[in-house]
Amino acid sequence: MRLEVRFTVESLNDLELAGATVVVVDVLRASSCMVEALVSGASGIYPTGSTEEAIKLIQSIGRDDTLLCGERRGEMIEGYHLGNSPGEFTPEVVKGQRLIMNTTNGTRVFAAVEAADRVVVASFLNLGAVTRAVDGADRVLVACAGRSGAFALEDVMCAGHLVRRLRATGAEPFELDDGARAAEALTDSFVIEPGWLHDTESGRALLALGLDADLESCARLDVHDVVPELRDRALRARHGS
């Protein structure tokens, strides 16, 4: 198995993705929200790269049983039904609904990796399920969303833990690129626990907006067995075991 990690959306440009299984990571907060939404019974999530694309899509597929969700600069977009906080995606709100999602960093990744053979979504919430879901693939590329084109510690930490868990299976020889080696090395420097995200740049930005609860929610490890997987433009739930 070849394991690769890219730290930003921009680093995915012109990358050959044929034959690859791509794991999209945006811990704060898109990938965490995607997991929560599917656990809560959303029928599908359509990631879009801009508000304009999101509006065109809802006009195309219809507004019945469809919710617009997402953020700009951390805050809910005006006119949207939901923002980008995991606690918003409850069964009472999203069960049976289609979600069109548009965020500053996370949803932009999907357009960049559409040529991959398979695309799934990881967060700390479903890390074990994703490990099981991609185990055995020939090539796994972890695509970190980053933060406004820059390195985001929380995304790379999630990628590093996935690399470590896959290597721990010991089932085959592994080939790691430099990004995967660096991400795995970082896992020895931090402990995933409630509150650790407060000291990241993304975490501090959310604290300034009063979104402390989101940091606690996104730091939970292995609490869900659902893996969002992209099929026909929409992320749908599959179970990791």
PEZIFEN-V668212 format. One record per residue. OMEGA is omega in whole degrees, 0 to 359 (none if undefined). D_FIRST is the distance of its C-alpha to the first C-alpha in Angstrom with 2 decimals. Layout:
# PEZIFEN-V668212
omega: <OMEGA	OMEGA>
d_first: <D_FIRST	D_FIRST>
This chain:
# PEZIFEN-V668212
omega: <174	180	181	176	173	190	183	175	184	182	179	183	176	179	178	186	178	180	184	165	183	175	181	182	169	187	181	11	191	184	176	178	179	178	181	182	180	173	182	172	174	184	178	179	179	178	179	186	182	176	179	178	179	180	178	182	180	175	181	185	178	184	179	179	180	180	172	179	179	185	167	183	174	186	181	180	181	180	179	179	184	175	185	177	182	182	178	189	181	177	181	184	192	183	179	183	168	180	172	189	182	182	185	186	193	185	177	184	190	177	182	185	186	180	180	177	184	179	176	185	180	170	173	185	186	187	179	179	179	178	179	185	184	179	180	177	179	183	177	178	179	182	179	180	184	182	180	178	182	176	175	186	185	179	182	175	178	177	181	178	177	177	181	181	178	179	180	177	176	188	185	174	181	174	183	171	184	179	179	179	181	180	179	180	180	184	178	187	184	177	178	181	179	178	185	181	183	185	175	179	179	179	179	178	179	176	180	178	180	184	180	184	179	180	178	182	185	180	180	187	173	180	181	181	183	177	173	180	185	176	179	175	183	173	180	188	164	182	186	182	none>
d_first: <0.00	3.79	6.38	9.88	13.28	16.50	19.70	22.16	22.82	24.31	21.20	19.68	22.46	21.75	17.97	16.39	14.79	14.96	11.98	10.62	10.86	13.12	14.35	17.90	19.54	23.28	24.37	27.98	28.52	27.28	24.11	26.12	28.92	26.77	25.61	29.22	30.62	28.60	29.30	32.92	32.98	32.64	32.15	29.87	29.17	29.54	28.17	30.38	30.59	34.31	37.39	38.75	35.78	36.06	39.78	39.37	36.85	39.14	41.99	40.03	38.75	41.78	42.68	43.20	40.62	38.78	38.44	37.71	35.82	34.59	35.84	36.92	37.16	36.36	39.22	39.58	40.42	44.05	44.61	41.29	41.31	38.68	37.18	33.79	34.43	32.49	35.84	37.21	34.88	36.78	37.34	40.92	39.90	36.78	36.75	36.88	36.74	34.65	33.64	33.51	31.85	32.32	31.47	31.68	27.98	25.64	26.69	26.57	22.78	22.69	24.59	22.23	19.11	20.97	19.32	15.88	15.14	15.14	16.54	17.01	18.93	18.50	21.21	22.11	24.02	21.15	18.21	17.82	18.08	15.40	12.97	13.89	13.93	10.38	8.83	7.20	6.49	4.70	5.52	7.39	10.48	13.13	16.53	19.27	22.76	24.50	28.29	30.41	28.06	27.49	24.99	25.28	24.61	24.12	21.33	19.40	20.09	18.65	15.44	15.39	16.04	13.21	10.76	12.83	12.94	9.30	9.19	12.49	11.39	10.71	9.56	6.98	6.49	4.92	6.20	8.53	11.28	14.77	15.00	12.23	13.93	17.27	16.59	15.45	18.49	20.76	20.19	22.50	25.25	26.03	26.58	25.95	29.43	32.20	33.69	30.96	30.41	34.09	33.50	30.94	32.43	31.49	32.93	36.14	36.58	36.37	38.76	41.20	41.21	41.90	38.55	38.03	37.13	34.08	32.61	33.23	31.71	28.49	27.89	27.78	24.61	23.25	26.48	25.27	23.07	23.10	20.27	21.77	20.16	21.58	23.47	26.46	26.70	26.91	24.73	25.38	24.66	22.26	21.85	18.68	19.63>
